[in-house]
Amino acid sequence: MDSLLDGQNRILLLRTNNKYIQKLALSINKYLEVLYQKNIEFQKIKMELREIMINLSHDLKTPLTTISGYIQLLHIRYHEDYSNLKAIEPIFDKLEAKTEQTHRMITQFLDMAKIESGDVEIDFVKIDIGRLCRELVMEYYDILEKSDIEVEIDVETKPLMIET
């Protein structure tokens, strides 16, 4: 029994002619099999949770890195000409947009957790994926242009709606 509890063995083997002990051993083995399957499921869920956390970490790092880049750009522009607020104003707009995007991502993650726990039902919405792609490219346009990278946007102008 000790080796069963330690997880060293998955089944209980007994040699006996006593039908009651045989029945008890069979019941214990069924229980051990269920326990083993539950442990496999637990390990799988644990790995999936780890993967979700890695993806979430990456998904949050990206906009935060962008925000950090815009802050550095603000410092550069401010020190270049602190009397010209028009040079800084677009950066503030992008910072605000990225901050809102990060907030939305965190809210979506929390909503997913609520949905997974059964606390909330899913409401599907339609979004224009073409517009979303254009917005994403435009967020990095200034940074790419400053790095002498030519930016060319070729995304369908008519709405490309998807349901999310």
N, C-alpha and C positions, 0 to 999 in steps of 0.2 A: 504493500500500500504506500510505503514511503517513496518508492521509486515512481509511483503513479502521481503522487502529489508534487514531486519535484519536477515532473515533466520528462523524466528519463524514458518512461515507457508509455505507449499509447493504449495498450490493452492489458487486461488482467487475465493471466493464464492460470487456471487451477485444474488439477486432476482429481476428480472426485466422482463418486457414484451417487452422491446425495443430490437429489433433484432440486431441493431448496437452495443449496449452495450454488448449483449450476445456474439456476434462475437468477439468483442474486448476482453472480459473476456476469451473466448476460446483460442484466440491467446496468451494472456498473460500466460495462464496456460500451453500451449505448450512450450512457451519460458522458463517458470519456470522449467518444467520437463527436458528440454535440459540442462539448467543451473545446475540443481540438479545432472544429470548424469555426466556432465563434472566435477563437484566438487568431485563426487565419484571417477572418473578416476584419477583426480589430487591427491587425498589422497592415492590411490593405488600406483601411480607412486612415490609419496613422500616416502611411506613405502619401496618400492623396492629400491629406491635410498639410503635410510638409510641402508638397508640390504647390498647393494653393498659396501657402505663405511665401514661398520663393517667388511665384508669379506676382503676387500682390506687392511684395517688396520691390521687384523690378518695375512694376507698373507705377508705383508711387515715386520711385527714384527718378524716373524719366522727367516728369513735369517739374519736380523739385530741382533737378539739375538745370532745366531750362530757366526756371525762376532765378536760380543763382547766377546763370549767365547774363540774364537781363539786368540783374542788380550790378554786376561788374560793368556792364555796358553803361549803366546809369552813372556810375562813378567816373568812368572814362569821359563820357560826354560832359558831365558836370565840371570836371577839372579842365576840360578843353575850353569850355565857354559857359561859365555859371550864370551868365546873364541871359542866355538864350534858352528859355523854357520850351520853345517849340521843338527843339531837338530832343528834349527829354520826354515830352508829353506822350508820344507814341509808345515809348518804352513802358510808361506807367500803365497805359491801356493794355499792353500785352501781359504785363505782370498781373494785372487784375484778371484778365481772361484765364491765364494759367492757374492762378490761385483758385478761381471758380471751378476750373476743370478738375483740379486736385480734390477740391471739396466734393464735387459730384462723384468722383471715383470712390472716395471714402464712403460717401452716402450709399452708393451702389453696392459696395462690399458689405456694408451693414445690412442693407436690404436683402442681399443674397443670403446672409446668415439668418435673417428672420424667415425668409422663404423656406430655407432648408429645415428650420426648426418647426415649420408649420404654422407660424404666427401670422403670416401674411400671404395673400394670394397674388399671383402674377398679373400685372396689367401691361399688356403689350401696347407699344406705340410705334408709329411709322416714322422713320427718319429718312432724309435724303442723303444717301451715302456719298453721292458726288459732291454735295456741298460740304460734307464732313471732311472729305479728302482735300478739297480746296482750302478749307480752314486750317487743316493740319500743315499743309505746305506753307501757307502764308505765315503761320506762327514762327517758322524758321527762316523765312525769306531774308530778313535783315541780317541775320547771323551768317547765312550762306553767302549773301551778296558781299558782306564785309570781308569774307574770306576769299573773295574773287572766284566764287563758284557760280557758274551760270545756271539760273533756275528757269526751267521751262515747265509750264503746267498744261497738261493736255487731259482734262477731265470733261466728260460729257456735261453740257450745260443744262439739258433737260433733266428734270428730277428723276433720280433713280431710287425709288422708295423701297425700303426693306422694313420688315416688322421685327422689332426687338422686344 
